[in-house]
Amino acid sequence: MLMDEIDQKLLALLQQDATLPIAQLADRVGLSPTPCWKRIQKLEAAGVLTGRVGLVAPDKVGLGLSVFVAIEAGDHSPEWLERFATLVRQIPEIMEVYRMAGEVDYMLRVTVPDMAAFDRLYKRLIASVPLRNVTSRFAMERIKHTTALPLEAGAFRRRGGDEG
C-alpha cells in the first residue's frame, strides 16, 4: 500500500491515542471526517493498522516481573519449529517471540507476577519441546517502553511523495 504524509500523521495520532474521535483526527490531519474514516479503513484493510487496544500498566495488575528468555534450539527441523510455535502461542505470559540471528535462536519476552510463576512457565516450556539451552534475564527496572513505531524513520515516507 502506498502511503502519504496524511497516512503517517493518522498512524502517529492513533498510536498516541486510538480513542480520538474521527472529527478530531480529521481536523488534526487536515481532512473532513468521511475521507479520514475511509483512510483509516483502508489502513486496516491493508493490514497496516492491526488493532486498537488499551494499554495496561503491568505492575498495576500484579504482573510486575519481566523476563527475557534466550533459547538455543537443538533441533531446527520444520516439525520442531511448528511444535515450538504452537506452544509459545498457547502461553499467554509469553508476550513476544522472535527468531534471532546469531548465537541465540529465539528470544522471548515474558510477563509474570513473580518468580514462582516464572518457574512454572519455565518448567512447562522445557518439558514441552527439546531445547539445547535456556538463559533467563530478569528486568530490574523498565526505563523506556513504547508501543508507538518511529514512523518518521519508516521507508514509506520516501514512497509517499517525500522524494526530493
N, CA, C and O of each residue as an XYZ file, in Angstrom:
656
protein
N       0.850     -1.187      0.000
C       0.000      0.000      0.000
C       0.886      1.237      0.000
O       1.809      1.348      0.807
N       0.608      2.147     -0.888
C       1.326      3.401     -0.966
C       0.718      4.370      0.047
O      -0.483      4.635      0.016
N       1.555      4.896      0.944
C       1.068      5.806      1.978
C       1.696      7.174      1.801
O       2.797      7.301      1.264
N       0.988      8.197      2.255
C       1.491      9.559      2.149
C       1.622     10.182      3.541
O       1.476      9.504      4.558
N       1.899     11.482      3.560
C       2.115     12.188      4.820
C       0.856     12.190      5.705
O       0.961     12.139      6.931
N      -0.305     12.248      5.099
C      -1.548     12.228      5.883
C      -1.706     10.868      6.569
O      -2.090     10.802      7.737
N      -1.411      9.785      5.845
C      -1.454      8.456      6.455
C      -0.490      8.380      7.640
O      -0.834      7.845      8.694
N       0.714      8.916      7.459
C       1.708      8.903      8.536
C       1.193      9.675      9.745
O       1.341      9.221     10.880
N       0.594     10.833      9.511
C       0.048     11.622     10.623
C      -1.073     10.864     11.327
O      -1.147     10.848     12.556
N      -1.946     10.236     10.538
C      -3.032      9.440     11.129
C      -2.476      8.316     11.997
O      -2.927      8.107     13.123
N      -1.499      7.600     11.465
C      -0.902      6.497     12.225
C      -0.251      6.999     13.512
O      -0.388      6.373     14.564
N       0.454      8.120     13.431
C       1.099      8.678     14.626
C       0.057      9.056     15.672
O       0.233      8.767     16.856
N      -1.019      9.695     15.246
C      -2.077     10.083     16.178
C      -2.741      8.861     16.811
O      -2.984      8.836     18.018
N      -3.031      7.858     15.999
C      -3.678      6.649     16.522
C      -2.762      5.889     17.472
O      -3.240      5.262     18.418
N      -1.453      5.936     17.235
C      -0.518      5.292     18.161
C      -0.491      6.017     19.510
O      -0.258      5.389     20.543
N      -0.725      7.319     19.508
C      -0.753      8.081     20.754
C      -2.061      7.883     21.499
O      -2.066      7.732     22.720
N      -3.183      7.882     20.761
C      -4.492      7.772     21.396
C      -5.516      7.264     20.376
O      -6.045      8.029     19.569
N      -5.778      5.975     20.433
C      -6.705      5.360     19.473
C      -8.164      5.679     19.796
O      -9.062      5.275     19.057
N      -8.409      6.397     20.887
C      -9.786      6.742     21.242
C     -10.207      8.109     20.709
O     -11.343      8.531     20.925
N      -9.306      8.804     20.017
C      -9.675     10.117     19.478
C     -10.858      9.976     18.520
O     -10.864      9.074     17.682
N     -11.850     10.843     18.630
C     -12.979     10.809     17.698
C     -12.513     11.126     16.273
O     -11.537     11.848     16.070
N     -13.224     10.578     15.306
C     -12.886     10.794     13.893
C     -12.812     12.291     13.586
O     -11.928     12.725     12.848
N     -13.719     13.074     14.136
C     -13.724     14.514     13.861
C     -12.411     15.165     14.292
O     -11.878     16.012     13.575
N     -11.884     14.778     15.457
C     -10.606     15.335     15.918
C      -9.450     14.854     15.061
O      -8.570     15.637     14.702
N      -9.448     13.564     14.730
C      -8.397     13.032     13.853
C      -8.405     13.778     12.524
O      -7.362     14.215     12.037
N      -9.590     13.917     11.947
C      -9.723     14.588     10.656
C      -9.195     16.014     10.725
O      -8.461     16.455      9.839
N      -9.569     16.733     11.775
C      -9.122     18.115     11.944
C      -7.596     18.187     12.041
O      -6.973     19.067     11.446
N      -7.009     17.276     12.782
C      -5.555     17.309     13.001
C      -4.755     16.948     11.750
O      -3.600     17.355     11.619
N      -5.349     16.197     10.839
C      -4.623     15.843      9.613
C      -5.097     16.651      8.399
O      -4.590     16.464      7.293
N      -6.053     17.534      8.603
C      -6.497     18.406      7.527
C      -7.470     17.778      6.549
O      -7.464     18.108      5.363
N      -8.303     16.877      7.039
C      -9.326     16.248      6.203
C     -10.696     16.470      6.828
O     -10.804     16.895      7.978
N     -11.728     16.180      6.069
C     -13.061     16.117      6.658
C     -13.248     14.700      7.211
O     -12.491     13.799      6.851
N     -14.238     14.491      8.075
C     -14.380     13.189      8.741
C     -14.534     11.981      7.808
O     -13.927     10.939      8.054
N     -15.327     12.104      6.750
C     -15.553     10.937      5.884
C     -14.275     10.460      5.188
O     -13.981      9.266      5.247
N     -13.506     11.328      4.535
C     -12.246     10.860      3.932
C     -11.254     10.337      4.972
O     -10.492      9.409      4.700
N     -11.270     10.937      6.160
C     -10.393     10.471      7.232
C     -10.767      9.036      7.615
O      -9.897      8.172      7.722
N     -12.061      8.789      7.820
C     -12.537      7.453      8.181
C     -12.212      6.444      7.086
O     -11.828      5.311      7.376
N     -12.363      6.851      5.831
C     -12.045      5.957      4.718
C     -10.563      5.603      4.691
O     -10.204      4.469      4.371
N      -9.700      6.559      5.021
C      -8.263      6.276      5.092
C      -7.958      5.275      6.206
O      -7.158      4.358      6.022
N      -8.592      5.453      7.344
C      -8.379      4.521      8.456
C      -8.841      3.125      8.056
O      -8.155      2.140      8.329
N      -9.995      3.037      7.413
C     -10.487      1.735      6.951
C      -9.525      1.105      5.940
O      -9.304     -0.105      5.970
N      -8.959      1.910      5.053
C      -8.011      1.420      4.057
C      -6.727      0.913      4.752
O      -6.176     -0.116      4.363
N      -6.264      1.635      5.771
C      -5.078      1.205      6.528
C      -5.349     -0.111      7.262
O      -4.464     -0.961      7.368
N      -6.565     -0.273      7.764
C      -6.937     -1.533      8.419
C      -7.014     -2.663      7.395
O      -6.492     -3.752      7.634
N      -7.652     -2.414      6.271
C      -7.796     -3.445      5.235
C      -6.447     -3.893      4.693
O      -6.275     -5.061      4.342
N      -5.485     -2.971      4.621
C      -4.152     -3.296      4.112
C      -3.283     -3.976      5.170
O      -2.168     -4.402      4.868
N      -3.782     -4.085      6.410
C      -3.006     -4.721      7.468
C      -1.978     -3.810      8.108
O      -1.149     -4.271      8.893
N      -2.015     -2.517      7.785
C      -1.102     -1.559      8.409
C      -1.542     -1.313      9.845
O      -0.724     -1.349     10.764
N      -2.813     -1.067     10.035
C      -3.404     -0.981     11.380
C      -3.927     -2.373     11.711
O      -4.828     -2.881     11.043
N      -3.363     -2.978     12.732
C      -3.734     -4.360     13.050
C      -4.678     -4.470     14.231
O      -5.145     -5.566     14.543
N      -4.969     -3.366     14.891
C      -5.896     -3.393     16.007
C      -5.802     -2.112     16.807
O      -4.875     -1.320     16.637
N      -6.767     -1.923     17.673
C      -6.773     -0.765     18.576
C      -7.031     -1.307     19.970
O      -8.036     -1.973     20.220
N      -6.105     -1.010     20.874
C      -6.162     -1.619     22.196
C      -5.954     -0.575     23.296
O      -5.483      0.533     23.042
N      -6.311     -0.953     24.506
C      -5.972     -0.176     25.680
C      -4.690     -0.754     26.266
O      -4.531     -1.973     26.333
N      -3.782      0.108     26.686
C      -2.518     -0.348     27.265
C      -2.658     -0.411     28.785
O      -3.153      0.527     29.410
N      -2.226     -1.501     29.360
C      -2.364     -1.743     30.791
C      -0.990     -1.712     31.448
O      -0.039     -2.294     30.928
N      -0.882     -1.037     32.585
C       0.369     -0.990     33.343
C       0.552     -2.327     34.064
O      -0.233     -2.648     34.956
N       1.578     -3.119     33.697
C       1.736     -4.464     34.272
C       1.777     -4.486     35.800
O       1.150     -5.339     36.427
N       2.508     -3.557     36.394
C       2.632     -3.554     37.857
C       1.319     -3.232     38.555
O       1.124     -3.630     39.704
N       0.417     -2.523     37.891
C      -0.875     -2.167     38.491
C      -1.851     -3.342     38.508
O      -2.860     -3.307     39.213
N      -1.546     -4.384     37.728
C      -2.419     -5.563     37.680
C      -1.694     -6.819     38.161
O      -2.088     -7.939     37.838
N      -0.636     -6.615     38.933
C       0.057     -7.747     39.547
C       0.961     -8.535     38.616
O       1.243     -9.704     38.879
N       1.422     -7.921     37.532
C       2.316     -8.602     36.596
C       3.632     -7.834     36.485
O       4.020     -7.386     35.407
N       4.296     -7.697     37.606
C       5.463     -6.827     37.696
C       6.795     -7.417     37.308
O       7.792     -6.696     37.289
N       6.856     -8.708     36.996
C       8.149     -9.317     36.663
C       8.251     -9.534     35.157
O       7.463    -10.271     34.564
N       9.235     -8.878     34.555
C       9.515     -9.065     33.126
C      10.782     -9.889     32.986
O      11.795     -9.622     33.633
N      10.703    -10.901     32.122
C      11.829    -11.809     31.927
C      12.100    -11.918     30.429
O      11.182    -12.068     29.624
N      13.376    -11.839     30.079
C      13.805    -12.053     28.707
C      14.479    -13.411     28.666
O      15.447    -13.659     29.385
N      13.959    -14.289     27.815
C      14.417    -15.675     27.775
C      15.070    -15.937     26.421
O      14.431    -15.823     25.375
N      16.353    -16.290     26.459
C      17.094    -16.629     25.250
C      17.107    -18.148     25.124
O      17.436    -18.859     26.074
N      16.747    -18.635     23.942
C      16.647    -20.075     23.719
C      17.555    -20.488     22.576
O      17.558    -19.878     21.507
N      18.324    -21.533     22.825
C      19.086    -22.192     21.772
C      18.406    -23.524     21.515
O      18.253    -24.345     22.419
N      18.001    -23.725     20.274
C      17.297    -24.955     19.908
C      18.306    -26.006     19.480
O      19.264    -25.701     18.770
N      18.096    -27.235     19.907
C      18.942    -28.323     19.459
C      18.498    -28.877     18.117
O      19.262    -29.551     17.427
N      17.281    -28.592     17.761
C      16.664    -29.112     16.538
C      16.164    -27.918     15.730
O      15.557    -27.002     16.285
N      16.412    -27.925     14.437
C      15.963    -26.827     13.580
C      15.035    -27.320     12.478
O      14.901    -26.685     11.431
N      14.400    -28.453     12.724
C      13.504    -29.020     11.714
C      12.185    -28.251     11.691
O      11.815    -27.619     12.680
N      11.483    -28.306     10.571
C      10.163    -27.656     10.489
C       9.186    -28.212     11.529
O       8.351    -27.474     12.053
N       9.287    -29.506     11.827
C       8.397    -30.117     12.823
C       8.649    -29.528     14.213
O       7.706    -29.223     14.944
N       9.932    -29.370     14.573
C      10.268    -28.797     15.877
C       9.754    -27.361     15.945
O       9.144    -26.959     16.936
N      10.002    -26.597     14.889
C       9.585    -25.201     14.879
C       8.070    -25.077     15.026
O       7.589    -24.213     15.759
N       7.324    -25.924     14.344
C       5.866    -25.874     14.452
C       5.418    -26.196     15.876
O       4.514    -25.552     16.408
N       6.045    -27.182     16.483
C       5.714    -27.556     17.871
C       6.036    -26.410     18.830
O       5.242    -26.087     19.714
N       7.198    -25.808     18.647
C       7.627    -24.689     19.483
C       6.675    -23.499     19.296
O       6.225    -22.907     20.277
N       6.370    -23.148     18.044
C       5.490    -22.011     17.766
C       4.101    -22.229     18.356
O       3.509    -21.304     18.913
N       3.585    -23.437     18.236
C       2.279    -23.756     18.813
C       2.313    -23.589     20.326
O       1.389    -23.024     20.912
N       3.366    -24.075     20.956
C       3.493    -23.969     22.409
C       3.527    -22.514     22.863
O       2.751    -22.122     23.735
N       4.421    -21.706     22.282
C       4.552    -20.332     22.773
C       3.296    -19.505     22.506
O       3.005    -18.569     23.251
N       2.553    -19.835     21.459
C       1.294    -19.129     21.205
C       0.239    -19.462     22.248
O      -0.673    -18.670     22.485
N       0.357    -20.623     22.870
C      -0.632    -21.058     23.864
C      -0.357    -20.530     25.267
O      -1.206    -20.670     26.147
N       0.795    -19.934     25.496
C       1.156    -19.458     26.836
C       0.974    -17.942     26.870
O       1.794    -17.216     26.307
N      -0.081    -17.448     27.519
C      -0.371    -16.012     27.481
C       0.702    -15.143     28.135
O       0.832    -13.969     27.788
N       1.463    -15.690     29.063
C       2.514    -14.912     29.715
C       3.682    -14.604     28.778
O       4.470    -13.696     29.041
N       3.791    -15.357     27.693
C       4.821    -15.074     26.688
C       4.248    -14.000     25.776
O       3.362    -14.263     24.962
N       4.762    -12.801     25.923
C       4.215    -11.638     25.235
C       4.747    -11.485     23.814
O       4.016    -11.071     22.914
N       6.011    -11.815     23.616
C       6.640    -11.675     22.305
C       7.628    -12.806     22.108
O       8.241    -13.286     23.062
N       7.778    -13.232     20.848
C       8.745    -14.263     20.484
C       9.389    -13.844     19.170
O       8.706    -13.514     18.200
N      10.713    -13.864     19.159
C      11.454    -13.514     17.958
C      12.425    -14.644     17.609
O      13.080    -15.205     18.487
N      12.510    -14.968     16.317
C      13.558    -15.859     15.829
C      14.737    -14.959     15.526
O      14.598    -13.955     14.827
N      15.892    -15.313     16.049
C      17.052    -14.440     16.025
C      18.140    -14.957     15.091
O      18.164    -16.134     14.734
N      19.027    -14.067     14.710
C      20.272    -14.437     14.039
C      21.366    -14.383     15.101
O      21.299    -13.570     16.023
N      22.358    -15.235     14.977
C      23.467    -15.218     15.934
C      23.439    -16.436     16.835
O      22.918    -17.487     16.461
N      24.004    -16.289     18.024
C      24.175    -17.409     18.944
C      22.860    -17.903     19.539
O      22.725    -19.087     19.849
N      21.904    -17.014     19.697
C      20.610    -17.359     20.272
C      19.623    -17.574     19.131
O      19.593    -16.794     18.179
N      18.820    -18.625     19.224
C      17.847    -18.918     18.168
C      16.533    -18.166     18.349
O      15.945    -17.699     17.374
N      16.069    -18.046     19.596
C      14.790    -17.398     19.876
C      14.921    -16.534     21.114
O      15.633    -16.880     22.057
N      14.216    -15.391     21.102
C      14.175    -14.502     22.257
C      12.709    -14.301     22.616
O      11.888    -13.958     21.765
N      12.395    -14.521     23.887
C      11.036    -14.382     24.390
C      10.991    -13.252     25.404
O      11.933    -13.052     26.172
N       9.895    -12.522     25.399
C       9.620    -11.563     26.467
C       8.433    -12.107     27.232
O       7.361    -12.339     26.673
N       8.647    -12.305     28.521
C       7.656    -12.938     29.387
C       7.244    -11.952     30.474
O       8.088    -11.240     31.019
N       5.960    -11.907     30.789
C       5.456    -11.077     31.882
C       4.675    -11.969     32.838
O       3.706    -12.621     32.449
N       5.115    -11.988     34.103
C       4.510    -12.842     35.134
C       4.416    -12.079     36.451
O       5.049    -11.036     36.613
N       3.624    -12.598     37.393
C       3.505    -11.913     38.684
C       4.769    -12.003     39.539
O       5.125    -11.044     40.224
N       5.444    -13.150     39.500
C       6.564    -13.343     40.420
C       7.442    -14.502     39.946
O       7.175    -15.126     38.919
N       8.489    -14.772     40.716
C       9.447    -15.810     40.362
C       8.810    -17.202     40.339
O       9.156    -18.023     39.490
N       7.904    -17.467     41.242
C       7.240    -18.775     41.266
C       6.442    -19.002     39.977
O       6.449    -20.102     39.424
N       5.766    -17.974     39.509
C       5.014    -18.087     38.255
C       5.962    -18.302     37.079
O       5.668    -19.084     36.175
N       7.101    -17.605     37.091
C       8.061    -17.826     36.010
C       8.606    -19.248     36.057
O       8.793    -19.872     35.012
N       8.862    -19.763     37.244
C       9.377    -21.125     37.374
C       8.385    -22.138     36.787
O       8.791    -23.090     36.119
N       7.102    -21.936     37.033
C       6.089    -22.831     36.443
C       6.102    -22.747     34.917
O       6.022    -23.768     34.234
N       6.202    -21.532     34.389
C       6.267    -21.353     32.944
C       7.525    -22.020     32.385
O       7.459    -22.718     31.373
N       8.646    -21.813     33.029
C       9.918    -22.398     32.593
C       9.826    -23.923     32.547
O      10.260    -24.545     31.577
N       9.270    -24.513     33.576
C       9.139    -25.978     33.616
C       8.222    -26.482     32.505
O       8.479    -27.527     31.907
N       7.166    -25.748     32.236
C       6.257    -26.127     31.139
C       6.981    -26.050     29.803
O       6.835    -26.935     28.959
N       7.751    -25.005     29.615
C       8.481    -24.802     28.371
C       9.487    -25.918     28.123
O       9.509    -26.505     27.041
N      10.315    -26.214     29.111
C      11.364    -27.222     28.897
C      10.811    -28.643     28.837
O      11.460    -29.537     28.293
N       9.624    -28.857     29.388
C       9.012    -30.188     29.325
C       8.297    -30.431     27.997
O       8.031    -31.577     27.636
N       7.987    -29.359     27.273
C       7.158    -29.481     26.080
C       7.921    -29.645     24.769
O       7.448    -30.315     23.851
N       9.089    -29.041     24.683
C       9.910    -29.161     23.466
C      11.372    -29.310     23.879
O      11.803    -28.702     24.859
N      12.139    -30.113     23.138
C      13.558    -30.246     23.479
C      14.317    -28.955     23.155
O      14.195    -28.408     22.059
N      15.093    -28.485     24.116
C      15.875    -27.262     23.962
C      17.319    -27.540     24.355
O      17.575    -28.312     25.279
N      18.268    -26.914     23.656
C      19.680    -27.086     23.989
C      20.056    -26.241     25.201
O      20.737    -26.711     26.112
N      19.602    -24.985     25.201
C      19.981    -24.086     26.291
C      18.905    -23.022     26.458
O      18.352    -22.524     25.477
N      18.616    -22.680     27.705
C      17.665    -21.624     28.038
C      18.337    -20.702     29.037
O      18.788    -21.147     30.092
N      18.407    -19.418     28.711
C      19.011    -18.431     29.604
C      17.984    -17.343     29.870
O      17.434    -16.756     28.939
N      17.730    -17.077     31.146
C      16.731    -16.077     31.520
C      17.410    -14.873     32.140
O      18.344    -15.000     32.932
N      16.920    -13.704     31.762
C      17.411    -12.450     32.323
C      16.206    -11.696     32.869
O      15.198    -11.528     32.182
N      16.325    -11.247     34.106
C      15.212    -10.622     34.812
C      15.377     -9.108     34.811
O      16.417     -8.592     35.220
N      14.350     -8.399     34.352
C      14.397     -6.942     34.305
C      14.214     -6.385     35.710
O      13.286     -6.760     36.427
N      15.107     -5.493     36.085
C      15.022     -4.850     37.388
C      14.200     -3.558     37.327
O      13.545     -3.176     38.297
N      14.250     -2.899     36.175
C      13.534     -1.628     36.026
C      13.257     -1.411     34.542
O      14.112     -1.665     33.694
N      12.061     -0.942     34.247
C      11.728     -0.580     32.872
C      11.981      0.911     32.728
O      11.292      1.733     33.332
N      12.975      1.247     31.922
C      13.380      2.643     31.761
C      12.609      3.307     30.632
O      12.246      4.479     30.732
N      12.358      2.577     29.573
C      11.567      3.101     28.460
C      10.679      1.992     27.937
O      11.097      0.840     27.825
N       9.444      2.357     27.619
C       8.530      1.415     26.999
C       7.595      2.199     26.093
O       7.002      3.193     26.511
N       7.469      1.757     24.875
C       6.520      2.367     23.962
C       5.992      1.295     23.024
O       6.668      0.306     22.741
N       4.803      1.502     22.561
C       4.258      0.639     21.518
C       4.218      1.393     20.191
O       3.915      0.809     19.151
N       4.522      2.684     20.227
C       4.470      3.520     19.029
C       5.716      3.305     18.175
O       6.840      3.448     18.655
N       5.510      2.963     16.916
C       6.611      2.798     15.980
C       7.158      4.157     15.564
O       6.396      5.121     15.489
N       8.451      4.261     15.291
C       9.045      5.534     14.843
C       8.756      5.763     13.359
O       9.623      5.548     12.512
N       7.561      6.190     13.056
C       7.099      6.294     11.677
C       7.968      7.197     10.818
O       8.111      6.960      9.618
N       8.550      8.229     11.418
C       9.383      9.138     10.634
C      10.617      8.432     10.074
O      11.225      8.921      9.122
N      10.988      7.310     10.642
C      12.138      6.545     10.151
C      11.721      5.508      9.109
O      12.578      4.867      8.501
N      10.427      5.339      8.900
C       9.931      4.300      8.005
C      10.191      4.582      6.540
O      10.246      5.736      6.114
N      10.348      3.522      5.780
C      10.636      3.636      4.351
C       9.459      4.192      3.571
O       9.657      4.733      2.483
N       8.230      4.081      4.091
C       7.077      4.513      3.307
C       7.091      6.023      3.075
O       6.435      6.500      2.149
N       7.814      6.783      3.883
C       7.879      8.235      3.652
C       8.445      8.535      2.276
O       7.944      9.413      1.574
N       9.481      7.814      1.889
C      10.114      8.063      0.590
C       9.180      7.686     -0.546
O       9.198      8.325     -1.598
N       8.361      6.654     -0.349
C       7.434      6.214     -1.392
C       6.203      7.109     -1.442
O       5.524      7.172     -2.467
N       5.912      7.794     -0.355
C       4.652      8.526     -0.260
C       4.702      9.954     -0.741
O       3.800     10.730     -0.426
N       5.717     10.336     -1.491
C       5.717     11.669     -2.057
C       6.738     12.605     -1.427
O       6.739     13.798     -1.731
N       7.614     12.095     -0.552
C       8.614     12.941      0.080
C       9.920     12.967     -0.710
O      10.936     13.450     -0.208
N       9.905     12.453     -1.940
C      11.132     12.463     -2.720
C      11.544     13.894     -2.986
O      10.699     14.774     -3.149
N      12.875     14.129     -3.029
C      13.466     15.441     -3.179
C      13.228     16.064     -4.468
O      13.684     17.182     -4.707
